[in-house]
Amino acid sequence: MTFTEAGQHWSEQLLSWAIPEEIIAQAEVPPWAHDPKTFAVDETLDPTSPIFELARELLPLEGGSVMDIGCGGGRSSLPLAPRAKHIVGVDENPAMLARFQQAADEAGVSFTEIHGRFPDIVIAATKSDQPVQPCDVVVCHHVFFNVSDLEPFIVALTAMARLGVVVVLPQRHPLSAWNEGWKHFWNLDRPLGPTAQDAITVIRGLGIEPEVFVVPRPPMSQHAEDPISLAVSARRRLCLPASRNQEVAAWLEKNPPAFMSDVVVLRWPGGLS
């Protein structure tokens, strides 16, 4: 359900990332899947990073609640503790939620986990006797490029935030880091859009004027940067069989993925501000 031309443009651009069926058929594992270890909380996290400070500033001084949409292992929200006294983690991947639960337990943080796809899980809950309650702050890191129907997603984020929403996303589609690999291994040209600016245009089309910050990208998890894990990730993203692991690793040595050095942080008032 799109409301504006900007929303339709976003959706069309995301659809252009579809992988040809003849290539998908050769994939041993889904190319869109994520390894939960990549999203685990570890010592690479800096709780003083601007991406956390911009969310922390919104929380009440006496502490408040945070809802983390697409929480993964909790890297987007657990650094907000102890200012965040309670964290609600929402994710459709049970393995991610298990990581989130483990990390929250180890950190001694009060939490609730919700299994399901946002905003579907919230909409479904409104029809039951246990609706999902809004939190003071909603954070959503590196999820937008997985959402084709962005406008209702943004509306739901805003509705679930009493004080404010903080979204983190790269300047362009995260899988564009593998565009050279697609050209090398498959002679396939991949799209360039949508971009963070396209997302901002969608938000503004809904009558929301977000604050926009460009900040250094926090370090990736140690697991994600490990050469072996990186080669396996590249092979999965590129729909290549395990038999080509060494070939992919050799190519990566000379052609490291074009990961972005900064991210865009968008912040806007919540529904009850």
C-alpha positions as a Markdown table, in Angstrom:
| # | Residue | x | y | z |
|---|---|---|---|---|
| 1 | Met | 0.0 | 0.0 | 0.0 |
| 2 | Thr | 1.7 | 3.2 | -1.2 |
| 3 | Phe | 0.4 | 6.7 | -0.8 |
| 4 | Thr | 2.8 | 8.8 | -2.8 |
| 5 | Glu | 4.9 | 8.8 | -6.0 |
| 6 | Ala | 8.0 | 8.7 | -3.8 |
| 7 | Gly | 6.7 | 5.5 | -2.1 |
| 8 | Gln | 6.0 | 3.9 | -5.5 |
| 9 | His | 9.4 | 4.9 | -6.8 |
| 10 | Trp | 11.1 | 3.3 | -3.7 |
| 11 | Ser | 9.1 | 0.1 | -4.2 |
| 12 | Glu | 9.9 | -0.1 | -7.9 |
| 13 | Gln | 13.6 | 0.4 | -7.2 |
| 14 | Leu | 13.7 | -2.4 | -4.6 |
| 15 | Leu | 12.0 | -4.7 | -7.0 |
| 16 | Ser | 14.8 | -4.2 | -9.5 |
| 17 | Trp | 17.1 | -6.0 | -7.1 |
| 18 | Ala | 15.3 | -9.3 | -7.8 |
| 19 | Ile | 17.8 | -12.0 | -8.8 |
| 20 | Pro | 17.1 | -13.9 | -12.1 |
| 21 | Glu | 15.4 | -17.2 | -11.4 |
| 22 | Glu | 18.0 | -19.2 | -13.3 |
| 23 | Ile | 20.7 | -17.9 | -10.9 |
| 24 | Ile | 18.5 | -18.4 | -7.8 |
| 25 | Ala | 18.0 | -22.0 | -8.8 |
| 26 | Gln | 21.7 | -22.6 | -8.5 |
| 27 | Ala | 22.0 | -21.2 | -5.0 |
| 28 | Glu | 22.6 | -23.7 | -2.2 |
| 29 | Val | 21.2 | -21.3 | 0.5 |
| 30 | Pro | 19.0 | -18.2 | 0.1 |
| 31 | Pro | 21.1 | -15.2 | -0.9 |
| 32 | Trp | 19.1 | -12.9 | 1.3 |
| 33 | Ala | 19.7 | -14.8 | 4.5 |
| 34 | His | 21.8 | -13.3 | 7.3 |
| 35 | Asp | 24.1 | -15.2 | 9.7 |
| 36 | Pro | 22.9 | -14.3 | 13.3 |
| 37 | Lys | 26.5 | -14.2 | 14.4 |
| 38 | Thr | 26.9 | -11.0 | 12.3 |
| 39 | Phe | 24.4 | -9.2 | 14.5 |
| 40 | Ala | 25.7 | -10.4 | 17.8 |
| 41 | Val | 26.7 | -7.9 | 20.5 |
| 42 | Asp | 30.5 | -7.9 | 21.0 |
| 43 | Glu | 33.3 | -5.6 | 22.0 |
| 44 | Thr | 33.3 | -3.8 | 18.7 |
| 45 | Leu | 30.2 | -1.8 | 19.8 |
| 46 | Asp | 30.8 | 1.7 | 21.0 |
| 47 | Pro | 27.9 | 2.9 | 23.1 |
| 48 | Thr | 29.1 | 6.5 | 22.7 |
| 49 | Ser | 28.6 | 6.4 | 18.9 |
| 50 | Pro | 26.3 | 9.1 | 17.5 |
| 51 | Ile | 23.9 | 6.4 | 16.4 |
| 52 | Phe | 23.2 | 5.6 | 20.0 |
| 53 | Glu | 23.6 | 9.2 | 21.4 |
| 54 | Leu | 20.9 | 10.4 | 19.1 |
| 55 | Ala | 18.5 | 7.8 | 20.5 |
| 56 | Arg | 19.6 | 8.2 | 24.1 |
| 57 | Glu | 18.9 | 11.9 | 23.9 |
| 58 | Leu | 15.2 | 11.2 | 23.4 |
| 59 | Leu | 14.9 | 8.9 | 26.5 |
| 60 | Pro | 13.7 | 10.4 | 29.8 |
| 61 | Leu | 16.5 | 11.1 | 32.3 |
| 62 | Glu | 15.0 | 8.6 | 34.7 |
| 63 | Gly | 15.1 | 6.0 | 32.0 |
| 64 | Gly | 12.6 | 4.8 | 29.5 |
| 65 | Ser | 11.6 | 2.1 | 27.1 |
| 66 | Val | 12.9 | 1.3 | 23.6 |
| 67 | Met | 11.4 | -0.8 | 20.8 |
| 68 | Asp | 14.0 | -2.3 | 18.4 |
| 69 | Ile | 12.5 | -3.2 | 15.0 |
| 70 | Gly | 14.6 | -5.9 | 13.3 |
| 71 | Cys | 16.6 | -6.2 | 16.5 |
| 72 | Gly | 18.9 | -9.0 | 15.4 |
| 73 | Gly | 21.2 | -9.8 | 18.3 |
| 74 | Gly | 20.5 | -6.5 | 20.0 |
| 75 | Arg | 23.4 | -4.4 | 18.5 |
| 76 | Ser | 21.0 | -1.5 | 17.8 |
| 77 | Ser | 19.4 | -1.2 | 21.2 |
| 78 | Leu | 21.3 | -2.9 | 24.1 |
| 79 | Pro | 24.0 | -0.1 | 24.1 |
| 80 | Leu | 21.2 | 2.2 | 25.1 |
| 81 | Ala | 21.1 | 0.6 | 28.6 |
| 82 | Pro | 21.0 | 1.6 | 31.4 |
| 83 | Arg | 19.3 | 4.7 | 30.1 |
| 84 | Ala | 16.9 | 2.3 | 28.4 |
| 85 | Lys | 15.4 | 0.4 | 31.3 |
| 86 | His | 13.3 | -1.9 | 29.1 |
| 87 | Ile | 13.9 | -3.0 | 25.5 |
| 88 | Val | 11.3 | -4.7 | 23.3 |
| 89 | Gly | 13.0 | -6.6 | 20.5 |
| 90 | Val | 11.0 | -7.3 | 17.3 |
| 91 | Asp | 12.3 | -9.7 | 14.7 |
| 92 | Glu | 10.9 | -12.3 | 12.3 |
| 93 | Asn | 13.9 | -14.6 | 12.7 |
| 94 | Pro | 13.8 | -16.9 | 15.7 |
| 95 | Ala | 17.6 | -17.3 | 15.7 |
| 96 | Met | 18.1 | -13.5 | 15.9 |
| 97 | Leu | 15.7 | -13.3 | 18.8 |
| 98 | Ala | 17.6 | -16.0 | 20.6 |
| 99 | Arg | 20.8 | -13.9 | 20.2 |
| 100 | Phe | 18.9 | -10.9 | 21.5 |
| 101 | Gln | 17.6 | -12.8 | 24.5 |
| 102 | Gln | 21.1 | -14.1 | 25.3 |
| 103 | Ala | 22.7 | -10.7 | 25.0 |
| 104 | Ala | 20.0 | -9.0 | 27.1 |
| 105 | Asp | 20.3 | -11.7 | 29.8 |
| 106 | Glu | 24.1 | -11.3 | 29.9 |
| 107 | Ala | 23.8 | -7.5 | 30.1 |
| 108 | Gly | 21.1 | -7.7 | 32.9 |
| 109 | Val | 18.7 | -5.7 | 30.8 |
| 110 | Ser | 14.9 | -6.0 | 31.2 |
| 111 | Phe | 13.5 | -7.1 | 27.8 |
| 112 | Thr | 10.5 | -8.4 | 25.9 |
| 113 | Glu | 10.8 | -10.3 | 22.6 |
| 114 | Ile | 8.2 | -10.3 | 19.9 |
| 115 | His | 8.5 | -12.8 | 17.0 |
| 116 | Gly | 7.0 | -11.6 | 13.8 |
| 117 | Arg | 7.3 | -9.2 | 10.9 |
| 118 | Phe | 6.8 | -5.5 | 11.6 |
| 119 | Pro | 4.3 | -3.9 | 11.2 |
| 120 | Asp | 2.1 | -7.0 | 10.6 |
| 121 | Ile | 2.7 | -8.3 | 14.1 |
| 122 | Val | 1.5 | -5.0 | 15.6 |
| 123 | Ile | -1.6 | -4.9 | 13.3 |
| 124 | Ala | -2.5 | -8.4 | 14.3 |
| 125 | Ala | -2.1 | -7.7 | 18.0 |
| 126 | Thr | -4.5 | -4.8 | 17.8 |
| 127 | Lys | -7.2 | -7.4 | 17.0 |
| 128 | Ser | -6.4 | -9.3 | 20.1 |
| 129 | Asp | -6.7 | -8.6 | 23.8 |
| 130 | Gln | -3.0 | -8.0 | 24.1 |
| 131 | Pro | -2.0 | -5.2 | 21.7 |
| 132 | Val | 1.6 | -4.1 | 21.4 |
| 133 | Gln | 2.2 | -1.1 | 23.6 |
| 134 | Pro | 4.1 | 1.9 | 22.3 |
| 135 | Cys | 7.6 | 2.6 | 23.7 |
| 136 | Asp | 9.3 | 5.9 | 24.4 |
| 137 | Val | 11.7 | 5.5 | 21.5 |
| 138 | Val | 11.7 | 3.2 | 18.5 |
| 139 | Val | 15.0 | 2.4 | 16.8 |
| 140 | Cys | 15.3 | 0.7 | 13.4 |
| 141 | His | 18.8 | 0.0 | 12.1 |
| 142 | His | 19.5 | -1.3 | 8.6 |
| 143 | Val | 16.0 | -2.5 | 7.9 |
| 144 | Phe | 14.6 | 0.0 | 5.4 |
| 145 | Phe | 16.2 | -1.6 | 2.4 |
| 146 | Asn | 14.3 | -4.8 | 3.2 |
| 147 | Val | 11.0 | -3.0 | 3.2 |
| 148 | Ser | 9.3 | -2.6 | -0.2 |
| 149 | Asp | 6.1 | -1.0 | 1.2 |
| 150 | Leu | 7.9 | 1.7 | 3.1 |
| 151 | Glu | 5.2 | 4.2 | 3.8 |
| 152 | Pro | 3.0 | 2.1 | 6.1 |
| 153 | Phe | 6.2 | 0.9 | 7.7 |
| 154 | Ile | 7.1 | 4.5 | 8.6 |
| 155 | Val | 3.6 | 5.3 | 9.8 |
| 156 | Ala | 3.8 | 2.3 | 12.1 |
| 157 | Leu | 7.2 | 3.2 | 13.4 |
| 158 | Thr | 5.9 | 6.7 | 14.3 |
| 159 | Ala | 2.7 | 5.3 | 15.9 |
| 160 | Met | 4.7 | 3.0 | 18.2 |
| 161 | Ala | 7.0 | 5.8 | 19.5 |
| 162 | Arg | 5.9 | 8.1 | 22.2 |
| 163 | Leu | 8.9 | 10.4 | 22.0 |
| 164 | Gly | 10.8 | 9.7 | 18.8 |
| 165 | Val | 12.0 | 7.4 | 16.0 |
| 166 | Val | 15.7 | 6.8 | 15.1 |
| 167 | Val | 16.4 | 5.1 | 11.9 |
| 168 | Val | 19.9 | 4.1 | 10.7 |
| 169 | Leu | 20.6 | 3.1 | 7.1 |
| 170 | Pro | 23.5 | 3.2 | 4.6 |
| 171 | Gln | 23.7 | 5.8 | 1.9 |
| 172 | Arg | 22.8 | 3.2 | -0.7 |
| 173 | His | 21.5 | -0.3 | -0.9 |
| 174 | Pro | 23.8 | -2.5 | 1.4 |
| 175 | Leu | 24.0 | -5.2 | -1.3 |
| 176 | Ser | 25.6 | -2.8 | -3.7 |
| 177 | Ala | 28.8 | -3.7 | -1.9 |
| 178 | Trp | 28.7 | -6.9 | -4.0 |
| 179 | Asn | 27.9 | -5.3 | -7.4 |
| 180 | Glu | 31.4 | -5.9 | -8.7 |
| 181 | Gly | 31.2 | -9.5 | -7.6 |
| 182 | Trp | 27.9 | -9.9 | -9.6 |
| 183 | Lys | 29.6 | -8.5 | -12.6 |
| 184 | His | 32.7 | -10.7 | -12.2 |
| 185 | Phe | 31.1 | -14.0 | -11.5 |
| 186 | Trp | 27.8 | -13.6 | -13.4 |
| 187 | Asn | 28.3 | -10.7 | -15.8 |
| 188 | Leu | 25.2 | -9.2 | -14.3 |
| 189 | Asp | 24.8 | -5.5 | -13.8 |
| 190 | Arg | 23.0 | -4.7 | -10.5 |
| 191 | Pro | 20.9 | -1.6 | -9.6 |
| 192 | Leu | 22.3 | 1.5 | -7.9 |
| 193 | Gly | 19.1 | 2.7 | -6.2 |
| 194 | Pro | 17.2 | 3.3 | -4.0 |
| 195 | Thr | 19.3 | 5.5 | -1.8 |
| 196 | Ala | 19.0 | 7.0 | 1.7 |
| 197 | Gln | 17.9 | 10.3 | 0.0 |
| 198 | Asp | 15.0 | 8.3 | -1.6 |
| 199 | Ala | 14.0 | 7.2 | 1.9 |
| 200 | Ile | 14.1 | 10.8 | 3.1 |
| 201 | Thr | 11.9 | 11.8 | 0.2 |
| 202 | Val | 9.3 | 9.1 | 1.2 |
| 203 | Ile | 9.3 | 10.3 | 4.8 |
| 204 | Arg | 8.8 | 13.9 | 3.8 |
| 205 | Gly | 6.0 | 12.9 | 1.5 |
| 206 | Leu | 4.2 | 11.7 | 4.6 |
| 207 | Gly | 4.4 | 15.1 | 6.2 |
| 208 | Ile | 7.3 | 14.2 | 8.5 |
| 209 | Glu | 10.5 | 16.4 | 8.5 |
| 210 | Pro | 13.3 | 14.2 | 9.8 |
| 211 | Glu | 16.6 | 15.4 | 11.2 |
| 212 | Val | 19.3 | 14.0 | 9.0 |
| 213 | Phe | 22.8 | 13.1 | 10.3 |
| 214 | Val | 25.7 | 11.5 | 8.4 |
| 215 | Val | 28.0 | 9.8 | 10.9 |
| 216 | Pro | 30.9 | 7.2 | 10.7 |
| 217 | Arg | 29.7 | 3.7 | 10.3 |
| 218 | Pro | 30.3 | 1.7 | 13.5 |
| 219 | Pro | 32.7 | -1.3 | 13.1 |
| 220 | Met | 31.1 | -4.5 | 11.9 |
| 221 | Ser | 31.1 | -7.4 | 14.2 |
| 222 | Gln | 34.3 | -9.4 | 14.5 |
| 223 | His | 32.5 | -12.3 | 12.9 |
| 224 | Ala | 31.5 | -10.3 | 9.9 |
| 225 | Glu | 35.1 | -9.1 | 9.2 |
| 226 | Asp | 36.7 | -12.5 | 9.6 |
| 227 | Pro | 38.2 | -13.4 | 6.1 |
| 228 | Ile | 36.6 | -16.9 | 6.1 |
| 229 | Ser | 33.2 | -15.6 | 7.2 |
| 230 | Leu | 33.4 | -12.8 | 4.6 |
| 231 | Ala | 34.2 | -15.3 | 1.8 |
| 232 | Val | 31.2 | -17.5 | 2.9 |
| 233 | Ser | 29.0 | -14.4 | 3.0 |
| 234 | Ala | 30.1 | -13.3 | -0.4 |
| 235 | Arg | 29.5 | -16.8 | -1.9 |
| 236 | Arg | 26.0 | -16.9 | -0.4 |
| 237 | Arg | 25.2 | -13.4 | -1.6 |
| 238 | Leu | 26.4 | -14.2 | -5.1 |
| 239 | Cys | 24.5 | -17.6 | -5.3 |
| 240 | Leu | 27.8 | -19.6 | -5.7 |
| 241 | Pro | 28.3 | -23.2 | -4.5 |
| 242 | Ala | 30.6 | -24.1 | -1.7 |
| 243 | Ser | 33.0 | -25.7 | -4.2 |
| 244 | Arg | 34.0 | -22.1 | -5.2 |
| 245 | Asn | 35.0 | -20.9 | -1.7 |
| 246 | Gln | 38.7 | -20.7 | -2.5 |
| 247 | Glu | 38.0 | -18.9 | -5.8 |
| 248 | Val | 35.8 | -16.3 | -4.0 |
| 249 | Ala | 38.3 | -15.8 | -1.2 |
| 250 | Ala | 41.1 | -15.2 | -3.8 |
| 251 | Trp | 38.9 | -12.7 | -5.6 |
| 252 | Leu | 38.1 | -10.9 | -2.4 |
| 253 | Glu | 41.8 | -10.4 | -1.6 |
| 254 | Lys | 42.1 | -8.2 | -4.6 |
| 255 | Asn | 38.5 | -6.9 | -4.7 |
| 256 | Pro | 37.3 | -6.2 | -1.1 |
| 257 | Pro | 33.6 | -5.4 | -1.0 |
| 258 | Ala | 32.8 | -1.7 | -1.2 |
| 259 | Phe | 31.3 | -1.4 | 2.3 |
| 260 | Met | 30.3 | 2.2 | 3.1 |
| 261 | Ser | 32.4 | 4.2 | 5.6 |
| 262 | Asp | 29.4 | 6.2 | 6.9 |
| 263 | Val | 25.7 | 5.8 | 7.6 |
| 264 | Val | 22.7 | 8.1 | 7.6 |
| 265 | Val | 20.8 | 8.6 | 10.8 |
| 266 | Leu | 17.2 | 9.9 | 10.6 |
| 267 | Arg | 15.4 | 11.1 | 13.6 |
| 268 | Trp | 11.8 | 12.4 | 13.9 |
| 269 | Pro | 9.1 | 12.9 | 16.6 |
| 270 | Gly | 6.9 | 10.1 | 17.7 |
| 271 | Gly | 3.2 | 9.9 | 17.4 |
| 272 | Leu | 2.5 | 11.4 | 20.8 |
| 273 | Ser | 5.1 | 14.2 | 20.7 |
